[in-house]
Amino acid sequence: MRAVIQRVTQASCTVDDQITGAIEDGFLVLLGVEDEDTKEDMEWLGNKIANLRIFSDENGLMNKSIQDIGGNILLISQFTLFAQTKKGNRPSFIRAGKPEKAKPMYENMAKLLSDLLGKKVQLGIFGADMKIDLRNDGPVTIIMNTKDKDNY
């Protein structure tokens, strides 16, 4: 499971000219799932996201978590995080999870993050052509990979 976590002052997702989710002050999380991902991977990543201290404290240091600031999350499924570009110029997405595996993992991650934050997580639509607008704050962008936990 891979995630790109962007600290934002605002973010929204639009599908077919309808806003499916919108937030202020929090994280835009792009989530990629592969077939080998487990519930343990999801729980590890969800807890890391909820406790990641990348919001400024009163001294301007990144010491506060999204929970500390009462922030919000916009969670977007993104299979392209598993693009393989080693061979040729057209990316291969063979490592991306099949929809029957990836969609429930995405939905379960949304529930886990909602439970951890004590509020509803805003969502995109799995498999849809989504348009994402955001204002990256900092900019601060963190990448995590559950298959490489020692480096995250």
N, C-alpha and C positions, 0 to 999 in steps of 0.2 A: 504494500500500500504506500502510495506516495502522496504527499501534500505540499502545496505551495501556499504559504500563509502570508498574506499581505495585511499590514496594519493600515487601516483606512479611516478617513473621516466620513466617508460615505461610499456606498456601493449599491448597485441594483442590477437585477437580471430581468431582461425583457424577452418574451417569446411571442411571436405573432402580434407585435405592438401592444402586448399586455404585460404589465410588470408582475412578475411572479414572486419577487422578493426584493426588499430594499432595507438598508440599515444605515445608521450613522454611528460613528465611533466604535470600531471593533475590528473584526477580521473578515476579509474575503478569503475563503479557503477553497482552493481548487483541489479536488480529491480524485486520485486515480486508483483503481482497484485491479489486481490481477487474480487469476484463478486460485493461486496458492495462498492467498491471504486468509487469515483465520480470525476468529473472534478475539483472540489474544492480541493480534496485531492491531485490530480496531480499538481495543481498550487501551493499549499502550499509546497509540497515536492520539486518541481522544483526550486522554489525561494529559499528555504533553501539550496539546493545543490549549486546553483549559487552564493550564498552570504556567504557560510560557510567559516569562516576565519581560515584556518588551514595550510596556507603556511607562511613560515618565512619572517619576515621583516628584515631590516638591522641590528637589534639588536638580531636576532635569536629568536624572539617571534612570536608565531602564530597569526599574525594580518592581513594577506593578504588573499583575496579570489581568487578563480580560475580566476575570471574576472580581478583582479588586476595584476595577473602574466601572463595573456594571455594564460592560460593553456587549455588543451584539455580534452575531456571526451570520454571514451569508455563505452557504455551502453549495458548491457547484461541482457536479460530476464532470470529470475531464479525462477520458480515456487516452488522450494524446500525450499525457504525462509518461506513457510507456512507449513512446515512439522510439524505434530503432533506426538509426541513420548511418550505420557503419557501412552498409553496402549500397552503392548507388545514391541517387538524390531524392528518391521517393520514399518517405518514411514507411516503415512496416509497423503495424500495431498488433502483431501476433501475440505479444505478451500481455496486452490489455485483457482484463477479465471479460468473459462472455456476459451478456446482459442478464442471464438468469442467475449468475453469481454476483455480478457487480451491483445491480440495482438493489437487492436486499441489503448488501453491505453499506451502500450509500444511505439507504433509509435507516438502517440501524445506527450508523454514525450520527445522523441527524438527531435521532432519539437520545443517544448517549450524550451528545453535546448539549442538547436541551436540558437533560437531567442534571448535568454538571453545572450549567449556568443558571438553572432555575427559571428559564424563559424559553420561549419558542425560537428555534433557529429558522432563519429565512432560507428558502430553497430556490434552486432553478428547477428545470424539468428534465429528468433523466432522459438522455438520448435525443433531446430536442436541439434545434439550431438556436442557440441562446446568444443574446447580445449583452455583454457585461460592461457596465460603466462603473468606474471607480476613481476615487481620489486617494492615491497612495500617500500615506502620512510618513514623512521622513526623507526619502522613502525607506521603509523597512519591509524586507521580504525574506522569509525563512523557508528553506526547503527541507523536508523530512522524508525519510525512507525507512519503513519498518524492517526491511531486509538488511539494513546497515545501521542498526541501533547503536553500535559502539561509537559511531561518529556523530550521532545526533543526541 
